[in-house]
């Protein structure tokens, strides 16, 4: 807890470059989105204060550059985190496969944080052939199950499931079940928790 009864929740965003980690953080914290890509160099963070059950909650989201050379800095994001969001690009299956290494490295720094698997760029995913969508969804479900993580698809550009994702994450930190309908259909933005 911090001053005046405010609770702080630290969330780490983890994944390869260009999956949309920074965009998700900016979209949730500032409500904006830019098409311009600027690679995160090192570590950065943003904050947003919300209210949960009449208690102010300061959400601090830490974002690390997705290049492999930043993996040495991963402990900065992960230490003390309550939740770790492992993010991949739904239109790039390699970004999902790469999460295995990110997951191992993150959990060597913090094995108590709750894991979440997030597939971003649902707007691009929906334009993919159905068979490709089924393949990536099945692989994502398998990985989510292996790490014991909820699975959420989102789109920063279209504001799909961004708020719902953080409702699920913050709710989980406080042991609350969000009043959000689960969706297990690859033709829709998946939410399984």
Order of alpha helices (4+ residues) and beta strands (2+ residues): beta-alpha-beta-beta-alpha-beta-alpha-alpha-beta-alpha-alpha-beta-alpha-beta
